[in-house]
Amino acid sequence: MIRYLIYVDHEKTQEGELSPGEHIAGRSHSADIHLTEPDVSGKHLKLDVTAEGVFAENLSSHGTVFQGSPLDARRKMSDGDVLCLGKKLEIHLRIPEDNPIPEDGEMKTVIPAAPPSEAVDDPNKTAIPPQQVSRNTAADRSRMLIPENDKENKTVPPQPAPTPEKNGEDVQKTDVMRTRLASLEEMNLLRNADRKRSTGKLFQYILGGIGAIAVLVLLYSLKSSPKEVNLSWPVGSDGYELGAFTDPGNGGHKAGAFSLAYPSIKGKTKVEQKAGRITISTRFGKDASVPLRIIFIQKQSADFLVKERKQVFSSMLADLQKENKRWNLAQISDVFFIGSENGLPCLSVEYRREADNESWYGEILFFRTGDRACMRMAETLVSERARGQNFISNTPFLKFSAQYLQGHWEGNPDYKGGADPAVMLDEVSKHLAKQAPFEWARTYLLLQNTLMESVKTSNPALMQNALTQLRRLRSMQTIWYNSQKIQYYEASLKNDRQQASAVLELCKTVFSSPDDLRYFTLRRNVWE
């Protein structure tokens, strides 16, 4: 069986088997081999398992490295080959050779020689050789035939065997000479007995088959279900996923903010809320057999407005390590996004820690809005890392409302303060009235500074006004972005590469902020 092993930073994170056919590897949820590294494309690599062997083909503009060189064309793989995707991820292939069939492996049937016929020692005995059909003598046939003067179809009853003469003369007879024809009644009795024997054997076969089926059914029912290779959301007896939401203090997703989402199993889930922290102890896996812990921490500080995103995340991680020294943190990831349109920029980091006399593996997700910063930890036992890593990495355990994502904003470290919010909002209104895409970057900067002033001056009315203008700006951006995408597709269908390239470059100029999901979408040319 052909197998693949995924290594990240030389540590195995997952493995599996490759069946005949094509297999796509990438970050896309529809990929056959799902990868989570940020520098891996949605559809990065294709592995084709055929009768001729295993072939690899690069699908990503980021490229794939094989034996120190870019994988530029479809290439046949061998056992032990390694494919490098991105900076850290490696795919190791295990391709065993088929076992040849021995040339002299055919089965032969040996028929033993028949034993030699035994000599007849006694001259007074008549020996009947094997497979010899008994024949009646003329005298016997005359005893079994109907007399000539008897016109009816009758059988002559057998005559008693003659007794030996008194003078001692022996008359020797064989068993064959005592043979006679069976009567009709005897034939019917034999036929009925044979039929009963056949019926009895058939009945025994049926009972034996029923018993074998019952044993197989019993063994199958007693056999434990196979372990999940990749753990998933627990499922109830009705086939629906078991889950619940909790409000982190902002009203929840139904009120235009966000909620914590978690597996909820009766008798196995516990939710604890303290100031600025929520701890959820629950289980996951289809049978809810594996421990899962979700911890949500949020902090609020005006200093967050003038600090970089990664700087704020690092400071909150340092506070965690002060609480518990037994932490082992990996490198903080590059920015990625949750949601669509402008998206929600996030950072993450994998970790391992010792707590409650257990070793835990997990991932911390970080995001912020305004002067609030949030961290969501999701962890399971280290012993279940291989099966639970994909679930923890790909499940945010958060549900955001569209209103929250559209009104998301972060501080500007370069803003020095002191500007008049009324003047800035007046300029924003003029820009939005023009509907000029090239002024949208300046419009967002003005709104960002206005929102920072509303926080510093504790002016909720000013903040609400600025958020209304921000949502208006992003609605206009969405409409324009979708129209440009349609023009790009039309140019591509007409094979007008020049027009398509012009549309793409125009969009790159308009969406120039790396805090917007569309910035990365356009530069990775996901439209293709």
BATI-572584 format. One line per field, with one value per residue (C-alpha): residue number from 1; x, y, z. Coordinates in Angstrom, 1 decimal. Each point is the difference from the previous one (the first is absolute). Last residue first. Layout:
REM residues N
k <- c(NUM_...)
X <- c(X_...)
Y <- c(Y_...)
Z <- c(Z_...)
REM end
This chain:
REM residues 528
k <- c(528_527_526_525_524_523_522_521_520_519_518_517_516_515_514_513_512_511_510_509_508_507_506_505_504_503_502_501_500_499_498_497_496_495_494_493_492_491_490_489_488_487_486_485_484_483_482_481_480_479_478_477_476_475_474_473_472_471_470_469_468_467_466_465_464_463_462_461_460_459_458_457_456_455_454_453_452_451_450_449_448_447_446_445_444_443_442_441_440_439_438_437_436_435_434_433_432_431_430_429_428_427_426_425_424_423_422_421_420_419_418_417_416_415_414_413_412_411_410_409_408_407_406_405_404_403_402_401_400_399_398_397_396_395_394_393_392_391_390_389_388_387_386_385_384_383_382_381_380_379_378_377_376_375_374_373_372_371_370_369_368_367_366_365_364_363_362_361_360_359_358_357_356_355_354_353_352_351_350_349_348_347_346_345_344_343_342_341_340_339_338_337_336_335_334_333_332_331_330_329_328_327_326_325_324_323_322_321_320_319_318_317_316_315_314_313_312_311_310_309_308_307_306_305_304_303_302_301_300_299_298_297_296_295_294_293_292_291_290_289_288_287_286_285_284_283_282_281_280_279_278_277_276_275_274_273_272_271_270_269_268_267_266_265_264_263_262_261_260_259_258_257_256_255_254_253_252_251_250_249_248_247_246_245_244_243_242_241_240_239_238_237_236_235_234_233_232_231_230_229_228_227_226_225_224_223_222_221_220_219_218_217_216_215_214_213_212_211_210_209_208_207_206_205_204_203_202_201_200_199_198_197_196_195_194_193_192_191_190_189_188_187_186_185_184_183_182_181_180_179_178_177_176_175_174_173_172_171_170_169_168_167_166_165_164_163_162_161_160_159_158_157_156_155_154_153_152_151_150_149_148_147_146_145_144_143_142_141_140_139_138_137_136_135_134_133_132_131_130_129_128_127_126_125_124_123_122_121_120_119_118_117_116_115_114_113_112_111_110_109_108_107_106_105_104_103_102_101_100_99_98_97_96_95_94_93_92_91_90_89_88_87_86_85_84_83_82_81_80_79_78_77_76_75_74_73_72_71_70_69_68_67_66_65_64_63_62_61_60_59_58_57_56_55_54_53_52_51_50_49_48_47_46_45_44_43_42_41_40_39_38_37_36_35_34_33_32_31_30_29_28_27_26_25_24_23_22_21_20_19_18_17_16_15_14_13_12_11_10_9_8_7_6_5_4_3_2_1)
X <- c(-7.5_-1.8_2.4_2.6_2.2_0.4_-3.7_-1.1_2.7_-1.3_-3.5_0.3_0.5_2.6_2.7_-1.3_0.4_-3.5_-0.3_3.4_-0.5_-3.4_1.4_2.7_-2.6_-2.1_3.0_1.1_-3.5_0.1_3.4_-0.9_-2.9_-0.8_-3.7_-0.8_2.9_-1.4_-3.5_1.5_1.9_-3.0_-2.0_2.8_-0.1_-3.7_0.5_2.7_-2.2_-3.0_2.2_1.9_-3.3_-1.2_3.3_-0.3_-3.5_1.1_2.7_-2.4_-2.2_3.0_1.0_-3.4_-0.1_3.5_-1.0_-3.1_2.1_2.4_2.5_2.5_2.8_-2.4_-1.7_3.4_1.0_-3.2_0.7_3.6_-1.4_-2.6_2.6_2.2_-3.0_-0.7_3.6_0.0_-3.4_1.2_1.0_-3.4_-1.9_-3.6_-0.1_-2.5_2.2_3.0_-2.1_-1.4_3.5_1.2_-2.9_0.9_3.6_-1.0_-2.5_2.7_2.4_3.6_2.0_1.3_3.5_-1.3_2.9_-1.1_-3.4_-2.6_-2.2_-3.4_-2.8_-3.4_-0.6_1.1_-2.3_-3.0_0.6_-0.3_2.9_-0.2_3.1_1.3_2.6_0.1_2.8_3.0_-1.9_-1.6_3.2_2.0_-2.4_1.2_3.7_-0.3_-1.9_2.8_0.8_-3.4_-2.3_0.1_-1.9_1.1_-1.9_1.7_-1.7_1.3_-2.3_1.1_-1.4_-0.7_2.5_0.8_2.1_-0.5_2.1_0.6_0.2_1.9_-0.4_2.2_-1.8_0.5_-2.7_2.2_3.1_0.3_0.4_-0.6_-1.1_-0.2_-2.7_-0.6_-3.2_-1.3_-3.8_-1.3_-0.3_-2.4_-0.1_0.3_3.1_3.4_3.6_3.1_3.2_0.5_1.6_2.9_-0.6_-0.6_1.1_-1.7_0.7_0.5_-3.7_-1.6_3.1_-0.1_-3.6_1.1_2.8_-2.6_-2.0_3.1_0.8_-3.5_0.2_3.3_-1.3_-2.9_2.2_-0.5_-1.6_-3.7_1.0_1.2_-3.6_-0.5_-2.6_0.7_-1.7_0.6_-1.8_0.9_-1.2_0.9_-0.6_0.2_-0.5_-3.0_-2.8_-1.0_0.4_3.2_-0.2_-0.2_-0.8_1.7_-0.9_2.0_-1.1_2.3_-0.3_-1.5_-1.0_-2.2_0.0_-1.7_-0.1_-0.8_-0.1_-3.4_-1.8_2.4_0.5_2.7_1.0_-0.8_1.0_-2.1_0.5_-1.4_-3.2_-2.5_-0.6_3.8_0.2_-0.9_3.5_0.8_1.5_-3.4_-0.2_-1.0_-0.9_0.9_-0.9_0.1_-3.1_-0.3_-3.0_2.1_2.3_3.2_3.2_2.0_3.0_3.1_2.2_1.0_-3.2_0.5_-1.7_-3.3_0.3_-1.0_-2.9_-2.5_2.2_0.6_-3.7_-0.8_2.7_-1.3_-3.6_1.1_1.9_-3.1_-2.3_2.4_0.3_-3.8_-0.4_2.7_-1.7_-3.3_1.6_1.5_-3.3_-1.8_2.6_-0.3_-3.8_0.2_2.3_-2.4_-3.0_1.8_1.1_-3.6_-1.3_2.4_-1.0_-3.6_0.7_1.9_3.8_1.6_2.2_3.6_1.0_2.2_2.1_0.7_1.8_-1.1_1.9_-1.8_1.8_-0.4_-0.1_-1.9_-3.0_-0.5_0.4_-3.3_-1.3_-0.7_-3.7_-1.6_-0.6_-3.4_-0.6_-0.8_-3.2_-1.0_-2.7_0.4_1.4_0.7_3.5_1.0_0.8_3.7_1.7_1.0_1.1_2.2_1.7_0.7_1.4_2.4_-0.6_2.5_1.5_1.7_3.7_1.2_2.3_0.6_-2.5_1.8_-1.8_1.2_0.8_3.4_1.1_3.1_-1.4_2.8_-0.4_-0.1_2.8_-0.8_-1.0_2.7_-0.5_-1.4_2.0_-1.7_2.2_-0.3_1.8_2.7_2.9_0.4_-0.4_-2.5_1.7_-0.7_-0.9_2.5_-0.8_-0.7_0.4_-0.2_1.2_-1.8_1.8_-1.2_2.2_0.8_-2.8_-0.6_3.0_-0.5_2.1_0.7_0.4_-1.5_0.0_-2.0_-0.7_0.0_-2.5_1.8_1.7_0.8_2.5_3.4_1.6_-1.1_-3.6_-1.2_-3.6_-1.0_-1.7_-2.0_-1.7_-1.1_3.3_-0.3_1.0_-0.3_-0.3_0.5_-0.8_-3.3_-1.0_0.1_-0.1_1.2_-1.1_1.6_-1.0_-3.8_-0.8_3.6_2.5_1.8_-2.5_0.6_-3.2_0.0_-3.0_0.9_-3.1_-0.6_-3.6_0.9_2.6_3.4_1.7_0.6_-2.1_-0.2_-0.5_-0.8_1.0_-0.1_2.6_0.2_0.4_2.3_-0.2_2.1_3.5_2.6_2.8_-1.2_-3.3_0.0_-2.8_0.3_-1.4_-0.8_-0.3_-1.3)
Y <- c(32.0_2.5_-1.2_2.2_-0.3_3.8_0.5_-2.3_1.4_3.6_-1.2_-1.3_3.6_0.9_-0.2_3.4_0.7_-0.9_2.7_-0.6_-3.8_0.5_2.0_-2.6_-2.8_2.0_0.8_-3.7_-1.0_2.6_-1.2_-3.6_0.3_-3.7_0.9_-2.1_1.7_3.4_-1.0_-1.4_3.2_2.1_-2.2_0.4_3.8_0.0_-2.0_2.4_3.0_-1.4_-1.1_3.3_1.9_-2.2_0.6_3.7_0.0_-2.3_2.5_3.0_-1.7_-0.9_3.7_1.2_-2.7_1.0_3.7_-0.9_-2.2_2.8_-1.3_2.6_-2.5_-2.5_2.6_1.3_-3.5_-0.3_3.3_-1.2_-3.2_1.9_2.3_-3.0_-1.7_3.0_0.3_-3.6_0.6_3.0_-2.1_-1.6_3.3_-0.3_3.9_0.0_-2.3_2.4_3.0_-1.8_-1.0_3.6_1.1_-2.9_1.2_3.6_-1.1_-2.2_2.9_-1.3_-0.1_-3.6_-1.3_-2.7_-2.3_-3.0_0.0_-1.9_-2.8_-0.2_-2.5_1.5_-2.4_-3.0_0.9_0.6_-3.3_-1.8_-2.0_-3.6_-1.2_-3.5_0.9_-3.7_-0.7_-0.2_-1.9_-2.5_-0.6_-0.5_-2.5_-3.4_0.5_2.1_-2.6_-1.0_3.7_0.3_2.7_3.7_3.0_3.5_3.1_3.4_3.4_3.6_3.0_3.6_0.0_-3.5_-2.8_-3.5_-2.9_-3.8_-2.2_-3.6_-3.2_-2.9_-0.9_-2.1_-1.1_0.4_2.8_2.1_-0.5_1.9_-0.4_2.8_1.0_3.6_2.1_3.4_1.4_2.6_0.0_0.1_3.0_-2.1_-3.5_-1.5_-0.8_1.3_-0.9_1.9_-1.8_-2.6_0.6_-2.5_-2.9_0.3_-2.4_0.9_-1.3_3.4_0.4_3.4_1.9_-2.0_1.3_3.6_-0.5_-1.3_3.2_2.1_-2.0_0.5_3.7_0.2_-2.2_2.5_3.1_2.4_3.4_-1.1_-2.8_2.7_1.0_-3.3_-2.7_-3.7_-3.2_-3.6_-3.1_-3.5_-3.1_-3.5_-3.3_-3.5_-2.9_-2.4_2.0_-2.9_2.1_1.6_2.8_0.5_2.9_2.4_3.6_2.8_3.6_2.9_3.8_-0.1_-3.6_-2.4_-3.8_-2.3_-3.8_-2.7_-3.7_-0.5_0.8_0.6_3.5_0.4_3.7_3.4_3.2_3.0_3.1_3.5_1.1_-0.9_-3.5_-0.5_0.4_2.9_1.3_-2.0_-3.2_-1.3_-3.8_-2.2_-3.7_-3.2_-3.6_-0.9_-1.6_-3.8_-0.5_-2.0_3.0_0.9_1.3_2.4_-1.7_-2.0_-1.0_-3.7_-0.9_-3.3_-3.1_-1.1_-2.8_-3.5_-1.3_0.6_-1.5_-3.1_-0.4_0.4_-2.5_-2.5_0.3_-0.4_-3.2_-1.3_0.6_-1.8_-3.0_-0.1_0.0_-2.7_-2.2_0.4_-1.0_-3.0_-1.1_0.5_-2.2_-2.7_0.1_-0.4_-3.0_-1.6_0.7_-1.5_-3.1_-0.5_0.5_-2.6_-2.5_0.4_-0.6_-3.2_-0.2_-2.4_-2.7_-0.5_-3.4_-0.9_3.1_-1.0_-3.0_-3.7_-3.1_-3.4_-2.3_-3.8_-1.4_-3.2_1.6_2.4_3.7_2.0_1.7_3.8_0.8_1.3_3.6_1.2_0.1_3.5_0.6_1.8_-2.4_-2.4_-2.9_-2.9_1.3_0.2_3.5_0.6_0.2_-3.7_-0.2_3.0_-1.7_-3.2_2.0_1.7_3.5_2.8_2.3_3.1_0.2_3.4_-2.0_-3.7_-2.5_-2.9_-3.4_-2.1_-3.7_0.6_2.0_2.1_2.5_2.3_3.6_2.6_2.5_3.3_2.8_2.6_3.3_3.0_3.1_3.3_2.8_3.6_2.6_2.0_-1.2_3.4_1.9_2.9_3.4_2.1_3.6_2.7_2.3_3.7_2.1_3.7_2.8_3.3_3.0_3.2_2.7_2.7_-0.6_-3.4_-2.4_-3.4_-3.0_-3.3_-3.0_-2.5_1.4_2.8_0.5_3.6_2.4_3.2_3.0_-1.5_2.6_-1.4_-1.1_-3.7_1.1_3.5_1.1_3.4_3.1_0.4_-3.3_-3.1_-2.0_-3.6_-3.2_-3.5_-3.4_-3.1_-1.6_-1.4_3.4_2.1_3.8_2.4_3.6_2.9_3.5_0.3_2.6_1.2_-0.7_3.0_0.1_-3.7_-1.8_-3.0_-2.2_-3.0_-0.7_3.7_1.3_2.0_1.8_0.3_-2.3_-3.6_-1.4_-3.7_-1.7_-3.7_-3.3_0.2_2.1_-0.8_2.3_2.0_3.0_2.5_-1.5_2.4_1.1_3.6_-1.2_-3.6_-1.7_-3.7_-1.7_-3.7_-2.4_-3.4)
Z <- c(-11.8_2.3_2.7_-1.5_3.1_-0.1_-0.4_2.8_2.3_-0.2_-0.1_3.6_1.2_2.7_-2.7_-1.3_-3.7_-1.3_-2.6_-1.7_0.0_-1.6_-2.8_-0.6_-0.3_-2.5_-2.1_0.0_-1.3_-2.7_-1.2_0.2_-2.3_-0.4_-0.5_3.1_1.9_-0.8_1.2_3.2_0.7_-0.6_2.5_2.6_-0.5_0.7_3.2_1.2_-0.7_2.0_2.9_0.2_0.1_2.9_1.7_-0.1_1.4_2.8_0.9_-0.2_2.6_2.1_0.0_1.2_2.7_1.2_0.2_2.0_2.3_0.9_2.6_-1.0_-0.7_-1.5_-2.3_-1.1_-1.0_-2.0_-1.8_-0.9_-1.5_-1.9_-1.5_-1.0_-1.6_-2.1_-1.1_-1.2_-1.7_-2.0_-3.1_0.0_-0.6_1.1_-0.1_2.9_2.0_-0.3_1.0_3.0_1.2_-0.3_2.3_2.4_0.2_0.7_2.7_1.6_0.4_0.0_3.2_-0.2_-1.0_-2.4_-1.1_2.1_-1.6_2.0_-1.2_-1.7_-0.5_-1.0_-2.9_2.0_2.9_-2.2_-1.8_3.4_1.3_1.3_1.8_0.7_-2.8_-1.3_-2.5_2.4_2.8_-2.5_-1.9_3.2_1.6_-1.3_0.2_3.1_2.0_2.3_0.5_1.7_-1.5_-0.4_-1.3_1.1_-1.1_0.4_-0.2_-0.2_0.6_-0.7_-3.5_-1.1_0.6_-1.1_1.4_-0.4_2.4_-1.0_2.1_1.5_3.6_2.3_3.2_3.7_0.1_-2.4_-2.0_-3.3_-3.7_-2.5_-3.5_-0.9_-1.8_-1.5_-1.4_-2.4_-0.3_-3.5_-2.5_-2.2_1.6_3.5_2.0_-1.2_0.2_1.2_0.3_2.7_3.4_0.6_2.3_3.7_2.8_3.3_3.5_1.6_0.8_0.9_-1.2_-3.2_-0.6_0.4_-2.5_-2.5_0.5_-0.7_-3.2_-1.3_0.5_-1.8_-2.9_-0.6_0.1_2.9_0.0_0.5_2.5_2.4_0.6_1.8_0.1_0.6_-1.2_0.9_-1.3_1.1_-1.8_1.3_-1.8_1.4_-2.5_0.2_-1.5_-2.3_-3.1_1.4_2.6_3.7_2.4_2.4_-0.8_1.7_-0.4_1.0_0.3_3.5_0.6_-1.9_0.4_-2.5_0.6_-2.6_0.6_1.6_-3.2_-2.8_-1.4_-2.6_-0.1_-1.7_1.7_-1.1_-2.2_-0.4_-1.7_2.7_-1.4_0.0_3.8_2.2_0.7_3.2_-1.3_-0.9_-0.2_-2.9_-0.2_-1.9_-0.6_-3.7_-1.4_-0.7_2.3_2.4_0.5_-1.9_1.5_-2.3_-1.6_0.8_-2.9_-0.3_2.0_1.8_-1.4_1.6_2.6_-1.1_2.1_-2.8_-2.6_2.1_0.6_-3.7_-0.9_2.6_-1.3_-3.6_1.0_1.8_-2.9_-2.3_2.3_0.3_-3.7_-0.5_2.7_-1.8_-3.3_1.7_1.5_-3.4_-1.7_2.7_-0.2_-3.8_0.3_2.5_-2.3_-3.0_2.0_1.2_-3.5_-1.4_2.7_-0.9_-3.7_0.8_-0.1_-2.6_1.4_1.0_1.8_-2.9_0.5_3.6_-1.3_0.1_0.8_-0.1_2.4_-0.4_3.5_-0.9_1.8_-2.8_0.7_0.2_-3.0_0.4_0.4_-3.2_-0.5_-1.0_-3.7_-1.0_-1.9_-3.2_-1.1_-2.9_2.0_-2.3_-0.8_3.7_1.3_0.5_3.4_0.4_-3.6_0.5_3.0_-2.0_-2.9_2.4_1.2_-0.6_2.6_-1.5_0.8_1.4_2.4_-0.6_1.4_1.6_0.1_3.0_0.1_-1.6_3.1_-0.5_-2.5_-0.6_1.0_-2.8_0.2_1.6_-2.4_-0.5_1.8_-2.0_0.5_-0.8_-0.9_1.1_-2.0_1.8_-2.1_-1.7_3.3_-0.1_0.3_3.1_-1.1_0.9_2.9_-0.6_3.2_-0.9_2.3_-0.3_1.6_1.5_1.4_-2.5_-2.6_-1.4_-0.2_-1.7_1.4_-1.8_2.2_-2.5_-3.4_-1.7_-3.7_-1.2_-1.4_-0.8_1.6_3.4_1.2_0.9_3.3_-0.4_-0.6_0.8_-0.6_-1.3_1.5_-3.2_0.9_-1.9_0.1_-1.4_1.7_-1.6_1.8_-2.1_-3.3_1.2_1.1_3.2_-0.9_2.7_-0.7_1.9_1.2_-0.2_2.8_-0.1_2.8_1.6_2.9_1.1_0.6_-2.4_-1.0_-2.1_-2.2_-0.4_0.3_3.1_-2.0_1.7_-2.5_-1.2_-2.9_-0.5_-3.5_-0.4_1.6_3.9_1.9_3.7_3.0_2.2_2.3_2.0_-0.2_1.4_-2.3_0.2_-1.4_-1.2_-1.9_-0.7_-3.2_-0.5_-3.0_1.0)
REM end
